[in-house]
Amino acid sequence: MIDDLRPLAIFAAVAESGSFSAAGRQLRLATSGISQHVTKLEDRLGVTLFYRSTRSLSLTSEGQRLLEHAQRMMAAAEDGLNSVVDVSKEPAGSLIITLPAFMAESIYERAIWDFASTYRAVELTVRYLDSNFDLVAEGIDLALRMGELPDSSLRSRRLGSASRKLVCAPSYLKALPRVTSPGDLRTADFVAMQGLTDQVVLIKGDEEKTLHTNRGRVVVDNFAALRSALCAGLGIQRLPASVADPELEVGNLVELIPDWSIPDLGTYAVWPDTSRRLSLTRLLVDHIDAAT
């Protein structure tokens, strides 16, 4: 029976993440090893647990029944470990975290490092990615995200807000007509970024104007590249203040129509409620929330 527990846990990880490779990333095991464990479990039970194809993986009826038992087993194991943690006051385990690259050296990153210093028995893997993706499929325990959250089964908590500024390089500003209001930017080129909406809302008192940002020749996929393209004079765009301010201070960028403001975006902690490290994830969220 003991020899069946590890393959059963690996089977559950594959079923929950949707692929052998995603389960391998989550468990830090080679994909080939994941596949071998599942195959051995199938041989042991004499049934097929997954329908396999080159593009998809789905549970058979036997696999679905086994998953329900496997999840109860893993939940019971987590409860047992948590009961020990509650007594010892020494949380242990591993977490995979992702946050936008522009949050490097931010209060959020410092809160994560403080968590790592406080809880020495917890292992952290931190990935810096500006794009959003399926947390469950990628085996991510916690993501920090900025902006409006789509409806999903993910848990979330608002941690704060981020201000933004509409900027461009001084050289590009010289190429524009005199800019004193949003209407003066109707013909300006925008540097686009994947994941950013194609509209910028600007507010001044009771007035509200919307700029459409679908003009331009350059598209990037992260804020570092967006900042670089703006500094190169390729157009205008809004940036998080934490990204724009250093360039504004040295004159690489200038703020456009500063008397018009862009609404702040919420900063959120997002996590799946199916994680077997749920209590540890919540402890980290609480730590970041308290620090920020």
Secondary structure as the mmCIF struct_conf table of DSSP 4:
data_model
#
loop_
_struct_conf.conf_type_id
_struct_conf.id
_struct_conf.beg_label_comp_id
_struct_conf.beg_label_asym_id
_struct_conf.beg_label_seq_id
_struct_conf.end_label_comp_id
_struct_conf.end_label_asym_id
_struct_conf.end_label_seq_id
HELX_RH_AL_P HELX_RH_AL_P1 ILE A 2 SER A 17
BEND BEND1 GLY A 18 SER A 19
HELX_RH_AL_P HELX_RH_AL_P2 PHE A 20 LEU A 27
TURN_TY1_P TURN_TY1_P1 ARG A 28 ARG A 28
HELX_RH_AL_P HELX_RH_AL_P3 THR A 31 LEU A 45
TURN_TY1_P TURN_TY1_P2 GLY A 46 GLY A 46
BEND BEND2 VAL A 47 VAL A 47
STRN STRN1 PHE A 50 ARG A 52
BEND BEND3 THR A 54 ARG A 55
STRN STRN2 LEU A 57 LEU A 59
HELX_RH_AL_P HELX_RH_AL_P4 SER A 61 SER A 88
TURN_TY1_P TURN_TY1_P3 LYS A 89 LYS A 89
STRN STRN3 GLY A 93 LEU A 99
HELX_RH_3T_P HELX_RH_3T_P1 ALA A 101 MET A 103
TURN_TY1_P TURN_TY1_P4 ALA A 104 GLU A 105
BEND BEND4 SER A 106 SER A 106
HELX_RH_AL_P HELX_RH_AL_P5 ILE A 107 THR A 118
TURN_TY1_P TURN_TY1_P5 ARG A 120 ALA A 121
STRN STRN4 VAL A 122 TYR A 128
BEND BEND5 ASP A 130 SER A 131
HELX_RH_AL_P HELX_RH_AL_P6 LEU A 135 GLU A 138
TURN_TY1_P TURN_TY1_P6 GLY A 139 GLY A 139
BEND BEND6 ASP A 141 ASP A 141
STRN STRN5 LEU A 142 MET A 146
BEND BEND7 GLY A 147 GLY A 147
HELX_LH_PP_P HELX_LH_PP_P1 GLU A 148 PRO A 150
BEND BEND8 ASP A 151 ASP A 151
BEND BEND9 SER A 153 SER A 153
STRN STRN6 ARG A 155 CYS A 168
HELX_RH_AL_P HELX_RH_AL_P7 PRO A 170 ALA A 175
BEND BEND10 LEU A 176 LEU A 176
HELX_LH_PP_P HELX_LH_PP_P2 PRO A 177 ARG A 178
BEND BEND11 THR A 180 SER A 181
HELX_RH_3T_P HELX_RH_3T_P2 PRO A 182 LEU A 185
TURN_TY1_P TURN_TY1_P7 ARG A 186 THR A 187
STRN STRN7 PHE A 190 PHE A 190
STRN STRN8 ALA A 192 MET A 193
TURN_TY1_P TURN_TY1_P8 GLN A 194 GLY A 195
BEND BEND12 LEU A 196 LEU A 196
BEND BEND13 ASP A 198 ASP A 198
STRN STRN9 GLN A 199 LYS A 204
TURN_TY1_P TURN_TY1_P9 GLY A 205 ASP A 206
STRN STRN10 GLU A 207 HIS A 212
BEND BEND14 ARG A 217 ARG A 217
STRN STRN11 VAL A 219 VAL A 220
BEND BEND15 ASP A 221 ASN A 222
HELX_RH_AL_P HELX_RH_AL_P8 PHE A 223 CYS A 231
TURN_TY1_P TURN_TY1_P10 ALA A 232 GLY A 233
BEND BEND16 LEU A 234 LEU A 234
STRN STRN12 ILE A 236 PRO A 240
HELX_RH_AL_P HELX_RH_AL_P9 ALA A 241 VAL A 250
TURN_TY1_P TURN_TY1_P11 GLY A 251 GLY A 251
BEND BEND17 ASN A 252 ASN A 252
STRN STRN13 VAL A 254 GLU A 255
BEND BEND18 LEU A 256 ILE A 257
TURN_TY1_P TURN_TY1_P12 PRO A 258 ASP A 259
BEND BEND19 TRP A 260 TRP A 260
STRN STRN14 SER A 261 SER A 261
STRN STRN15 ILE A 262 TRP A 271
TURN_TY1_P TURN_TY1_P13 ASP A 273 THR A 274
TURN_TY1_P TURN_TY1_P14 ARG A 276 ARG A 277
HELX_RH_AL_P HELX_RH_AL_P10 LEU A 278 ALA A 291
#
